[in-house]
Amino acid sequence: MAEKKKLGIFKLTSCAGCQMRLLYYQHRELEALTAYDITYFKMGKRDNLENIKVDVALIEGCVTNSEQIDELKRIRENSTILATLGGCATRSSLWGLKNNKPEKEIEEKAYKDLSTIHSIKAIPVNDVVKVDYLLPGCPVGEDEMTEFLQSALVGRRPFIKPHSVCVECKMKGNLCILVAKKEPCMGPVTAAGCGALCPTNGRPCYNCRGPMIAANAPALAKEFKKNGLSDEEIYLKFTAFSGLSKVYEEVTDRA
Amino acid sequence: MPKIMDEKELQSLLGLLIKEYRFIGPVRKDLETGFGEIKSLKELVKDYTNTIEPPKYLFLTPQETLFSYEMKKEEITITKTEEQGHAALGDRPSLWSEGIAVEPLQGKAIQQVIFGVRPCDVHGIRMMDKVFKEDFDDTYYQSKRNKTIIFSVTCTSVSDYCFCQSWGTGPSLKDGFDLLLTDLGDRYLIETGSKEGNEIIGKMRLRDATPMELKQKAAVIKATEAKFTRKLNIKDIQQIMISQPEHPTWKDKADRCLSCGNCTSVCPTCYCFDVQEKGDYNPSNMERYRLWDSCQLLEYSQVALGGNFRRERISRLKQFMMHKLSFSYPQYGDFHCVGCGRCIKWCPTSIDLTEVAKDLRGE
């Protein structure tokens, strides 16, 4: 038996839900966790090895203080393949909400004594180091995580879907709630990979996976407006999980 | 010879089909009607104009395993899907196995009946048959298609989106079906178009339709035809669609286009698919599968090193509309549009193919 590939799962600023996703993993967690030699996974095991070379590194969470930048650079140097695990690492997700306000204003809301707080803007991982694959989602999509973990085992390029959630929604034969019910579904501008989880259950997509490649944000915003959403509601829809993403710039730029 | 049946006889025929075949028919899907597997007659919806999805998903499955293989050093062993009975996908506990559309056929492809296929969709199936038979024999498509009985129903209602009349692909049907039902009000006229259809009807004792009743059918069709509001002028459409690639209507539509791919997913004649590999936690097990693709997606026309032939949204939109109304004719001898109007209805920003054709014609 050949030596197993080493996998490290690291956490920056996040809720740890994506790591939980790996533990609570529809009957497949044992397969996934035994296929690799896991060197670092604080949520999952007691003995963790820091500063050793790994074949695959998964990063959960975004950078919100400068020490994390050093940590991230160190992980990058020690890993062959580096991928983000979930929305926070991919595009700073919910943490990105604070990015359009002064840092001190945010700190004052959260802490009484600011003397030891050194927070910075929420920076996604791929703005700091080179990332090989982005696995977005809040939490990370299960099928996509499976695809990545299986492909990294054999050194194959994973199939990460760059298109819209609509494609997956239609493949499931769902009724389009954006058209039929005028619900504010973000599906047409959101990256696929979740299997259209929310629309399948009758709820509008809320963009937890962030923008798809080449999304047409202004056209959807216009449609939302026609359906009676206010400018503020539209702004929140486009910024909630994508921060101030360039793809949605035309809708979210308020300057 | 067309036969006549009453409500009770129709019920017993459908009941028989449900018992003997995998029965696909129109079922309620929230606010709309869509195709679904039917186990009891009560689930069947009668008052619908057309379904959300075209019946193509039954033959060109949204996602299906082509074959699986095992890699052991230099050696590769291939397992064909026929042997493993299309079950590989369903075995995986994943989100995919929950959707109706991706449900694999258990065992070998089984005999199925699709009831309530509208005439436009029957034409759609005819065009798809040509694509998956004439250019190359696609066994995955054919194995399911060959075991399917098409039970079509003549249209009596018309939606705002329907324009099949312009193509002559509806609201009535001359061939392409196994069974065709026409509602005459208090009776049904049933026609057969194949050996399989004859066998099914042959088991029942039905009387022949009188010339009067055939006239009645013509009257029903005429009444339906009078209801159409949407029209597409198909005169010289092949040239007109490609005559003005710089016309402002293209930019106007492309600004609204979301590139979401809904139009191609709901089109009964869109046949593009992508082929991908899938692994397993056991590194030697691999699987090749195919899944729907769409010309509206950026990655569709991407080649090695990131080159892309249709990087602009406008060129992707042109590809869809021009292929439907122009390129498909020299390619297959058919315009790959049947006038079902789904691409108009399910477009989140209501981009209208017929409107573009009108603008280009300068009407």
Contacts between the chains, C-beta under 8 A, distances in Angstrom:
chain1	res1	chain2	res2	distance
A	26	B	93	5.4
A	26	B	94	7.3
A	27	B	93	5.2
A	28	B	93	7.2
A	28	B	281	7.7
A	31	B	281	4.3
A	32	B	281	6.3
A	35	B	281	4.4
A	142	B	94	7.0
A	142	B	95	6.5
A	143	B	94	5.6
A	143	B	95	5.9
A	143	B	96	6.9
A	146	B	94	7.2
A	147	B	278	7.3
A	147	B	279	7.9
A	149	B	281	7.5
A	150	B	278	7.6
A	150	B	279	3.9
A	150	B	280	6.1
A	150	B	281	6.2
A	151	B	279	5.9
A	153	B	279	6.9
A	153	B	281	7.0
A	153	B	283	4.9
A	154	B	279	6.0
A	154	B	283	4.8
A	156	B	277	6.7
A	156	B	279	6.5
A	159	B	276	4.9
A	159	B	277	7.5
A	159	B	278	7.9
A	162	B	297	7.5
A	162	B	298	6.7
A	162	B	299	5.2
A	163	B	261	6.3
A	163	B	294	7.5
A	163	B	297	4.4
A	163	B	298	7.4
A	163	B	299	6.7
A	164	B	258	7.3
A	164	B	259	7.1
A	164	B	260	4.4
A	164	B	261	6.4
A	164	B	297	7.8
A	166	B	258	7.9
A	166	B	260	3.9
A	166	B	261	5.9
A	166	B	262	5.2
A	166	B	265	7.5
A	167	B	260	7.3
A	167	B	261	4.8
A	167	B	265	6.6
A	167	B	292	7.1
A	167	B	294	6.6
A	167	B	297	7.1
A	170	B	53	7.6
A	170	B	62	7.9
A	170	B	261	7.3
A	170	B	262	6.2
A	170	B	265	3.5
A	170	B	266	6.7
A	170	B	292	7.8
A	171	B	62	3.7
A	171	B	63	6.6
A	171	B	99	6.9
A	171	B	101	5.7
A	171	B	102	6.6
A	171	B	265	7.2
A	171	B	291	7.2
A	171	B	292	5.9
A	172	B	62	7.6
A	172	B	98	7.9
A	172	B	99	3.5
A	172	B	100	7.1
A	172	B	101	5.5
A	172	B	102	7.0
A	173	B	29	7.9
A	173	B	34	6.2
A	173	B	35	7.6
A	173	B	52	7.2
A	173	B	53	5.4
A	173	B	57	6.7
A	173	B	99	6.5
A	173	B	100	5.0
A	173	B	101	4.1
A	175	B	29	5.1
A	175	B	30	4.7
A	175	B	31	6.6
A	175	B	32	5.3
A	175	B	34	7.1
A	175	B	52	5.9
A	176	B	52	7.8
A	176	B	262	6.9
A	176	B	346	5.5
A	176	B	348	7.3
A	178	B	348	5.1
A	179	B	345	7.2
A	179	B	346	5.6
A	179	B	347	7.6
A	179	B	348	5.8
A	180	B	30	7.2
A	180	B	31	5.2
A	180	B	32	6.2
A	181	B	31	6.9
A	187	B	260	7.1
A	188	B	258	4.0
A	188	B	260	3.9
A	188	B	262	7.7
A	188	B	348	5.6
A	189	B	258	6.8
A	194	B	95	7.6
A	195	B	94	7.8
A	195	B	95	3.6
A	195	B	96	6.2
A	195	B	99	7.7
A	197	B	95	6.8
A	200	B	98	7.4
A	200	B	99	7.1
A	202	B	30	7.3
A	213	B	298	5.3
A	213	B	299	7.4
A	214	B	259	6.0
A	214	B	298	4.6
A	214	B	313	7.1
A	215	B	258	7.5
A	215	B	259	7.5
A	216	B	256	8.0
A	216	B	257	6.4
A	216	B	258	4.9
A	216	B	259	6.2
A	216	B	313	6.7
A	219	B	255	6.6
A	219	B	256	5.1
A	219	B	257	6.9
A	219	B	258	5.6
A	219	B	349	5.7
A	220	B	258	6.0
A	220	B	348	7.2
A	220	B	349	7.9
A	222	B	256	7.8
A	222	B	349	7.8
A	223	B	348	6.0
A	223	B	349	5.6
